């Protein structure tokens, strides 16, 4: 029988983000403080989201509304990167992107952390944009999950394929 293992990934459920975007869009249309500010939120590509408004303050407030909806849908804010509102014609516009996949440098940091502080006999292999962690005992793997949850790598981590 193969050793127990799990995968460390950084993925976002696109449907949940779409639901959060739709909820934020409805709130921007209905809230009193957004009336007459032409505040909008929409997809601008596969992984990008655009927010626009007449004033910088309303644009910043729209960002906060969207972040609030992401949190309510259990999506980590580490998975969403957004810049500062910039003026574009008569409106302020800002673009945010969804961060998916573990970069090779982050994967190396995570693997090093597991190697240095994890239990003995646990290995981490980088497989594209994810890590496969395997060990002799499931208890060791649970220790590794607890270790990774206790550290901040700057990205949202999920643990899948636990066997």
Backbone bond lengths (Angstrom), bond angles and torsions (degrees), N, CA, C in turn:
res aa  C-N    CA-C-N  psi(-1)  N-CA   C-N-CA  omega(-1)  CA-C   N-CA-C  phi
1 X - - - 1.454 - - 1.533 109.34 -
2 X 1.326 116.31 142.49 1.463 121.28 -178.72 1.521 110.28 -72.36
3 X 1.331 115.43 157.30 1.468 121.19 177.48 1.523 109.73 -66.30
4 X 1.349 116.93 149.47 1.469 119.73 174.49 1.539 110.43 -61.81
5 X 1.323 115.91 146.24 1.465 119.32 -179.31 1.526 110.46 -152.99
6 X 1.324 115.15 167.50 1.463 122.04 171.14 1.513 107.97 -152.11
7 X 1.343 115.84 164.21 1.457 121.65 179.22 1.524 109.23 -109.44
8 X 1.329 115.82 140.88 1.460 122.45 172.93 1.520 105.79 -103.98
9 X 1.334 116.93 118.35 1.461 121.56 -177.10 1.526 109.77 -129.73
10 X 1.318 115.17 167.32 1.461 121.19 173.76 1.522 106.50 -133.11
11 X 1.330 115.42 91.81 1.463 121.11 -178.27 1.514 109.85 -129.14
12 X 1.326 114.82 154.16 1.456 121.25 177.54 1.520 107.11 -123.12
13 X 1.327 116.00 134.88 1.456 120.53 176.45 1.527 108.67 -73.36
14 X 1.317 116.27 109.38 1.469 121.89 -175.15 1.535 111.18 -58.95
15 X 1.316 117.63 -36.81 1.462 120.82 -179.43 1.522 111.07 -64.68
16 X 1.323 117.13 -40.03 1.470 120.66 178.36 1.530 110.69 -65.43
17 X 1.346 116.94 -39.23 1.469 120.23 177.55 1.522 109.60 -65.41
18 X 1.328 116.34 -40.45 1.463 120.60 178.21 1.527 110.67 -62.52
19 X 1.329 116.92 -41.54 1.468 120.75 176.90 1.526 110.88 -62.77
20 X 1.324 117.42 -43.01 1.469 121.20 178.69 1.526 109.98 -63.35
21 X 1.326 117.04 -40.99 1.469 121.31 179.03 1.528 110.57 -62.93
22 X 1.336 116.86 -43.71 1.470 120.63 179.51 1.533 111.01 -64.66
23 X 1.332 117.18 -40.66 1.462 120.19 178.07 1.529 110.90 -64.52
24 X 1.332 116.28 -42.40 1.467 120.01 178.89 1.523 110.29 -64.38
25 X 1.325 116.93 -39.64 1.465 121.33 179.66 1.531 110.49 -62.19
26 X 1.338 116.63 -43.23 1.466 120.52 177.60 1.523 111.32 -63.09
27 X 1.334 115.67 -42.06 1.465 118.79 -179.23 1.528 110.88 -65.93
28 X 1.328 117.70 -38.84 1.467 120.75 178.09 1.532 110.81 -64.09
29 X 1.330 116.61 -34.00 1.459 120.32 -179.72 1.534 111.64 -74.89
30 X 1.340 117.71 -28.74 1.453 120.56 -172.44 1.528 115.08 -100.77
31 X 1.314 118.13 -26.58 1.469 119.41 -174.84 1.521 112.08 -69.32
32 X 1.322 114.73 141.22 1.460 121.25 -177.13 1.530 112.22 -61.26
33 X 1.321 117.09 -42.25 1.466 119.51 -175.94 1.528 113.40 -72.44
34 X 1.334 117.94 -9.00 1.468 120.94 176.54 1.529 112.55 -102.84
35 X 1.340 117.36 -2.47 1.468 119.71 -179.21 1.517 110.50 -65.73
36 X 1.338 116.44 133.08 1.454 121.87 176.85 1.522 114.72 75.59
37 X 1.334 117.70 10.11 1.468 119.70 179.90 1.527 111.78 -103.58
38 X 1.336 117.37 1.48 1.473 122.35 -178.36 1.525 111.95 51.32
39 X 1.315 116.52 41.60 1.467 120.97 179.35 1.520 109.48 -81.17
40 X 1.326 115.74 129.68 1.463 121.81 -179.36 1.513 109.84 -139.71
41 X 1.332 114.76 152.24 1.456 121.82 173.30 1.524 106.72 -135.59
42 X 1.334 116.07 135.33 1.463 118.58 -177.89 1.526 110.47 -158.36
43 X 1.333 114.75 163.06 1.464 120.90 173.58 1.524 107.89 -73.29
44 X 1.321 116.79 141.86 1.466 120.96 173.13 1.526 107.63 -133.42
45 X 1.316 114.76 64.88 1.461 120.40 -176.57 1.521 109.49 119.04
46 X 1.321 115.79 -173.06 1.463 121.41 -175.42 1.530 112.55 -72.61
47 X 1.337 117.66 -39.16 1.462 121.21 -175.08 1.529 112.91 -121.37
48 X 1.331 118.39 4.63 1.466 120.87 -174.42 1.527 111.32 -112.03
49 X 1.336 114.70 145.66 1.458 122.00 179.27 1.525 107.89 -127.53
50 X 1.331 116.24 134.51 1.461 121.09 -179.13 1.523 109.45 -114.58
51 X 1.343 115.31 134.33 1.464 122.18 173.97 1.516 106.96 -119.06
52 X 1.338 115.81 139.77 1.463 118.61 175.85 1.518 109.76 -143.87
53 X 1.350 114.45 151.99 1.450 121.50 -179.13 1.525 108.54 -160.28
54 X 1.342 115.63 165.23 1.466 120.04 -178.83 1.527 113.07 -72.11
55 X 1.343 116.81 -30.39 1.466 119.29 -178.14 1.526 109.92 -123.58
56 X 1.315 114.78 155.75 1.466 120.36 -179.34 1.531 110.85 -64.88
57 X 1.323 117.01 -37.43 1.470 120.86 -179.09 1.524 111.00 -64.72
58 X 1.333 116.88 -43.23 1.475 120.33 179.24 1.527 110.86 -67.98
59 X 1.321 117.08 -33.63 1.466 121.15 177.53 1.535 109.70 -65.30
60 X 1.320 116.35 -44.05 1.463 121.34 177.49 1.529 110.40 -64.67
61 X 1.307 117.53 -40.01 1.472 121.39 178.26 1.530 110.30 -65.68
62 X 1.336 117.62 -37.09 1.467 121.12 178.17 1.529 110.43 -65.31
63 X 1.327 116.63 -36.66 1.472 120.53 176.26 1.524 109.53 -61.41
64 X 1.325 116.49 -44.22 1.465 120.64 179.89 1.525 111.73 -64.08
65 X 1.337 117.29 -38.35 1.468 121.03 177.59 1.523 109.48 -61.71
66 X 1.340 117.21 -44.24 1.458 120.98 -179.55 1.532 111.01 -65.84
67 X 1.324 117.15 -42.25 1.471 120.22 178.59 1.524 110.81 -61.96
68 X 1.341 115.66 -39.08 1.470 120.88 178.21 1.532 110.46 -60.68
69 X 1.337 116.32 -41.94 1.469 120.64 179.55 1.528 110.99 -67.94
70 X 1.341 118.19 -35.94 1.468 121.40 177.00 1.530 110.45 -62.95
71 X 1.327 116.04 -44.15 1.460 120.30 -179.39 1.522 110.66 -63.36
72 X 1.342 116.99 -41.63 1.464 120.44 179.18 1.532 111.63 -62.73
73 X 1.318 116.87 -25.75 1.468 121.67 179.64 1.527 112.06 -96.29
74 X 1.341 116.54 16.52 1.468 123.14 177.51 1.525 113.51 58.97
75 X 1.321 116.29 38.80 1.462 121.28 175.05 1.523 106.52 -108.87
76 X 1.321 116.19 125.08 1.460 121.23 -177.75 1.525 110.43 -66.39
77 X 1.322 116.37 139.48 1.464 120.54 177.46 1.525 111.78 -70.08
78 X 1.343 117.24 -14.23 1.462 120.51 175.12 1.523 110.93 -68.38
79 X 1.333 116.75 -19.76 1.461 121.14 -178.76 1.527 111.82 -87.11
80 X 1.337 117.78 1.65 1.460 121.66 -177.98 1.519 109.41 -130.06
81 X 1.324 115.98 115.16 1.464 121.15 178.08 1.516 108.90 -107.00
82 X 1.329 116.09 132.24 1.461 120.15 -178.86 1.522 109.11 -137.85
83 X 1.316 115.31 144.24 1.461 120.69 -179.22 1.519 111.17 -88.40
84 X 1.314 115.75 -160.37 1.456 122.82 177.69 1.531 109.41 -98.09
85 X 1.341 118.07 146.21 1.461 120.19 177.53 1.531 111.43 -60.05
86 X 1.321 115.93 132.98 1.467 121.22 178.21 1.524 108.08 -124.99
87 X 1.320 116.05 147.18 1.460 119.74 -178.32 1.523 109.10 -76.26
88 X 1.336 114.33 135.72 1.460 121.33 179.77 1.525 106.44 -137.26
89 X 1.318 116.29 96.87 1.457 120.00 -174.33 1.514 108.95 72.93
90 X 1.347 116.63 -121.55 1.465 120.68 179.21 1.524 112.24 -97.69
91 X 1.329 117.42 -5.29 1.465 119.94 -176.51 1.526 110.96 -117.19
92 X 1.314 114.14 158.65 1.462 121.08 172.94 1.515 107.39 -94.39
93 X 1.323 116.15 136.53 1.459 120.94 -176.85 1.521 108.99 -135.02
94 X 1.318 115.78 143.61 1.461 121.84 177.07 1.533 108.12 -142.36
95 X 1.334 115.39 141.87 1.454 120.69 -179.93 1.524 109.15 -118.10
96 X 1.319 115.30 135.31 1.457 121.45 176.52 1.518 109.43 -121.46
97 X 1.324 116.20 154.13 1.464 120.29 179.94 1.522 110.00 -126.60
98 X 1.316 114.97 151.16 1.455 121.93 174.45 1.523 107.63 -88.00
99 X 1.307 116.31 131.25 1.459 121.09 -179.61 1.517 107.96 -98.84
100 X 1.338 115.44 118.99 1.451 119.97 179.42 1.519 109.38 -129.57
101 X 1.316 116.05 146.76 1.454 121.05 -179.85 1.522 110.36 87.25
102 X 1.316 115.58 153.51 1.457 121.93 179.04 1.520 107.35 -100.72
103 X 1.328 117.02 121.95 1.467 120.44 179.01 1.526 109.16 -65.91
104 X 1.326 116.29 159.25 1.469 119.57 -176.98 1.528 111.50 -62.75
105 X 1.338 118.18 -35.88 1.464 118.93 179.75 1.528 111.40 -69.26
106 X 1.348 117.25 -38.88 1.472 119.44 175.65 1.525 110.99 -67.35
107 X 1.329 117.13 -38.15 1.460 120.63 178.34 1.530 110.18 -62.04
108 X 1.330 116.38 -39.68 1.469 119.67 178.19 1.517 111.18 -66.12
109 X 1.363 116.88 -39.20 1.474 120.56 177.72 1.528 110.53 -61.98
110 X 1.342 115.70 -44.52 1.470 120.40 -178.54 1.525 110.08 -65.42
111 X 1.335 117.03 -45.14 1.470 120.70 179.68 1.531 110.78 -62.04
112 X 1.332 117.32 -39.91 1.466 121.35 178.61 1.528 110.34 -65.07
113 X 1.335 116.73 -41.64 1.463 121.25 178.36 1.530 110.30 -60.71
114 X 1.331 116.97 -42.97 1.470 121.22 179.39 1.529 109.61 -65.19
115 X 1.324 116.47 -43.08 1.465 121.35 -179.27 1.535 110.87 -64.43
116 X 1.350 117.06 -43.32 1.460 120.81 -175.26 1.529 113.26 -77.53
117 X 1.333 117.45 -44.25 1.458 120.41 -171.39 1.527 114.28 -111.12
118 X 1.321 117.66 -10.59 1.456 121.01 -178.40 1.515 112.05 -77.83
119 X 1.325 117.06 170.19 1.465 120.38 177.99 1.534 110.97 -65.56
120 X 1.329 115.79 155.90 1.471 121.07 178.75 1.526 110.05 -66.54
121 X 1.314 116.06 145.86 1.463 120.79 177.01 1.516 114.34 86.57
122 X 1.335 117.45 8.13 1.465 120.89 178.35 1.529 108.11 -105.75
123 X 1.331 116.09 129.60 1.467 120.83 179.82 1.520 109.76 -115.38
124 X 1.344 114.71 149.35 1.467 121.11 175.67 1.524 107.66 -126.05
125 X 1.342 116.61 124.09 1.461 120.98 177.47 1.514 108.52 -114.80
126 X 1.334 115.30 135.18 1.463 120.81 177.97 1.529 107.79 -83.31
127 X 1.333 116.01 125.29 1.466 121.50 179.49 1.527 108.04 -126.96
128 X 1.320 115.95 88.36 1.462 119.83 -179.52 1.518 110.59 67.38
129 X 1.342 116.62 -117.06 1.463 121.14 -178.59 1.526 112.21 -102.40
130 X 1.332 116.66 25.98 1.458 120.49 177.03 1.520 109.70 -146.48
131 X 1.325 116.04 168.26 1.464 121.90 177.42 1.514 109.08 -119.55
132 X 1.316 116.90 139.11 1.464 121.45 173.37 1.514 106.60 -106.83
133 X 1.319 116.35 120.68 1.461 122.09 179.73 1.519 107.60 -109.02
134 X 1.335 116.61 127.19 1.464 120.16 179.75 1.519 110.04 -134.03
135 X 1.315 115.35 153.42 1.463 121.27 -178.79 1.508 110.00 -158.62
136 X 1.322 116.54 177.16 1.471 121.21 -177.18 1.530 111.93 -77.17
137 X 1.344 116.82 -33.47 1.465 120.32 -174.60 1.525 110.54 -127.48
138 X 1.320 115.42 147.27 1.469 120.32 178.41 1.524 111.75 -65.49
139 X 1.327 117.16 -31.06 1.463 120.51 178.27 1.518 111.25 -60.72
140 X 1.353 115.97 -38.79 1.466 119.81 177.97 1.529 110.73 -63.67
141 X 1.324 116.26 -39.17 1.466 120.16 -180.00 1.527 110.55 -66.23
142 X 1.326 116.89 -37.47 1.463 119.72 177.41 1.528 110.93 -66.54
143 X 1.326 117.25 -33.89 1.468 120.44 175.13 1.524 110.16 -64.10
144 X 1.336 116.86 -40.37 1.462 121.21 179.88 1.534 109.82 -65.18
145 X 1.337 117.66 -42.50 1.470 120.91 178.01 1.528 109.63 -59.85
146 X 1.328 117.39 -45.44 1.467 121.34 178.67 1.529 110.38 -62.08
147 X 1.330 117.78 -40.15 1.465 122.27 178.42 1.528 110.66 -61.73
148 X 1.338 116.96 -45.52 1.459 120.99 -178.23 1.529 111.81 -69.63
149 X 1.337 117.16 -36.60 1.468 120.02 177.53 1.523 111.32 -66.55
150 X 1.335 117.16 -28.95 1.454 121.53 -178.69 1.516 113.89 -80.57
151 X 1.336 117.68 -6.73 1.461 121.57 -179.22 1.518 110.43 -115.41
152 X 1.333 115.51 151.24 1.458 120.73 178.96 1.522 109.20 -107.06
153 X 1.324 116.06 114.26 1.462 121.30 179.06 1.524 111.60 -102.23
154 X 1.335 117.20 3.51 1.462 120.94 178.62 1.512 114.24 83.21
155 X 1.322 117.66 2.83 1.463 121.32 178.00 1.531 108.48 -133.64
156 X 1.332 115.15 159.75 1.459 120.52 177.29 1.525 108.51 -81.21
157 X 1.325 117.70 125.30 1.456 121.42 -179.60 1.521 110.64 -109.84
158 X 1.333 115.46 138.86 1.456 121.54 171.63 1.522 107.47 -125.67
159 X 1.325 115.52 154.66 1.461 121.64 -178.33 1.526 107.59 -118.16
160 X 1.330 116.73 116.75 1.457 121.45 -175.97 1.517 110.65 -125.64
161 X 1.334 116.55 172.55 1.474 124.07 176.12 1.517 112.63 54.29
162 X 1.319 116.98 40.62 1.469 120.19 179.92 1.519 108.53 -74.11
163 X 1.351 116.27 114.81 1.467 120.20 179.47 1.506 110.12 -134.43
